[in-house]
Amino acid sequence: MALINYLTSVQFDFGALTLLPAELKRLGISRPFLVTDKGVRAAGLLDRVTGVLGDELAPAIHDDTPANPTEDAALKAAEAFKAAGCDGLVALGGGSAIDLAKAVALIATHPGPLQQYAAVEGGVSRIGPVAPLIAIPTTAGTGSEVGRAAVIIMQSGRKLGLLSPHLLPELAICDPELTLGLPPMLTAATGMDAISHCVETFLAPAVNPPAEAIALDGLSRAISHIERATKDGSDRDARWNMMMAAMEGAMAFQKGLGAVHALSHPLGALPQRPHHGTLNAILLPAVLRFNRPSVGAKWARLNAVLGLPEDGDAAGFFAALNSRLGLPTGFTAMGISREDLAPIPAQALKDHCHATNPRLASEDDYRGMLEESL
């Protein structure tokens, strides 16, 4: 039997940001706590949001989101949320800001520590209703605005996923205009994150044809538009389609991800704090080569979307795409050494995405994928 759940409300199009005041009032949020980062502030996007909100809904602002959100950052923000007397959250930014806001919504309404709510710690059943959240993405990558998960570096040093339907934002406002100024390499890296979501979800073994259909549509849009968006950030059609692809990737990955993410989650906790989307881009070819014997007829369907023959080299396709986008060709180019990789295979086995890979991987298998990606 297949259990299929979908998801949250989305306002999607150029100009959707103007709907924020009405949506806050609809949700009964009168004192919003706005979670963002200093890059979003510097880009002028925070000013656009506060300008839309005006004095009546002036938010308390927390712009201290780290590149990879941590438990300590969530605790600090939750204290500020409570001190300001806020009754809901607005997340403005990429996946880091949205994931941090989810963690704040959780820890502001539940007792600590945060790690007890991680999926691999049996935390799904411990999560009840949280503070209401509206998510406004400024990148086209994680799709966290429609996802039920937040990935956080815990005080233990482990990067773990919090997973619950209660962590779904009450609303996503997806306004592609907010991505028009995104730099080329961030466009490419976040776009490959969306692509990895679509590919891994499609290949995951659970039975969920609607998720697979959404994933393939998202992949088709991303493949057709990522290079255009990277080369010309003002291409409105490309930006619209990349934001849609990112949202679809996250809508679909309720079905499950796989080895790319089982590896990229612990890699993201390394001291270098490497970018999640870039890690996924580097890992995708090696993981596809590993999974090839176990995906059956899906391989031909994947290749059809990529414009390849039925038995084509999808792994090579993505390696070539990474190169054309100007992304790093391996971990070494990101400052990650073989020594850094030593503990990662054992950690990948404990990640919540390990079990949903189409081919069960051993510690040695993960070590081999990392070596291929070095």
PyMOL commands that set and color helices and strands:
alter all, ss='L'
color gray80, all
select helices_A, chain A and resi 16-26+38-42+45-53+71-83+95-107+114-117+119-121+124-126+144-146+165-167+176-179+184-203+209-231+236-255+259-267+276-294+298-306+314-325+331-334+338-341+344-349+354-356+363-372
alter helices_A, ss='H'
color red, helices_A
select strands_A, chain A and resi 9-12+32-35+60-62+88-93+133-137+149-153+159-163+171-174
alter strands_A, ss='S'
color yellow, strands_A
deselect
rebuild
show_as cartoon
